[in-house]
């Protein structure tokens, strides 16, 4: 039985004396098969728990860098802080850098600063542009793993992506919009925050492709570059509704849903179907008021737990291959709201 553990540790795990364990390991006579099996099981248990032993007492200082509206960043902070106790015996501490708006050069500086001061890893939500991908590559060269959250940078040296399957989410939204609109006329507004976010682009691709298959004649109107901020979303939506009086449904990819609904109200127009993303405070309230038809939800706590585990794997503290994980899409309506 090859093993890397002291006899004392195996004996403690098996509940046997050190002398008995020594006899088993050295294949001496007079050992029952059941006793040998106990020793083998103890070694197997220690193998499975090796990562726990390696993590005991270790501290991982993780940087969380997010470009998103405050309502989403607040959800990220709350989800991660709720998960931190479950990451024991390792201790994970987090530093947060949240920005509602940022030019690529500003995000690059944030990442470069992290590289200079050091970090166990970075959980990143940022636009998929070459400058930011290069900054991620620079962190990788410094031995700082980057995990992308919700929106990916696939051409960078990030170690993994965690978050919703964005293309599947877009296709799910198209299915819901098509079924709920049925034969009624009307165009669909696709509201993005910025097209440079890979996750939003993937949602749009999935939505367009599925709508082409299911409702080829339905007009789709794109609206973007609002950063998902309520003020800019409201003004942009008002202009879009003025130009397109045929819009009666919304797929909100980038958020700001209360502002979108305000614009419909100002325009004096009903919104027959409204599908959004994420169970933030605004969307929960709008669902309870039945102003949203459905919200496409994924478990952000699960995503952030995976992101932390991935960073620990990159440092050798947890065994197993590092892989990207796409969360399943859950359809939430006013009648199946989760307990919060």
Secondary structure, 3 states (H helix, E strand, C coil): CCCCCCHHHHHHHHCCCHHHHHHHHCCCCCCCHHHHHHHHHHHHHHHHCHHHHHHCCCEEEEEEEEECCHHHHHHHHHHHHHHHHHHCCCEEEEEEEEECCCCHHHHHHHHHHHHHHCCCEEEEECCCCHHHHHHHHHHHHCCCEEEEECCCCCCCCCCEEEEECHHHHHHHHHHHHHHHHCCCCCEEEEECCCCCCHHHHHHHHHHHHHHHHHCCCCCEEEECCCCCCHHHHHHHHHHHHHHCCCEEEEEECCCCHHHHHHHHHHHCCCCCEEEEECCCHHHHHHHHCCCCCEEEECCHHHHHHHHHHHHHHHCCCCCCCCCCEEECCEEECCCCCCCC
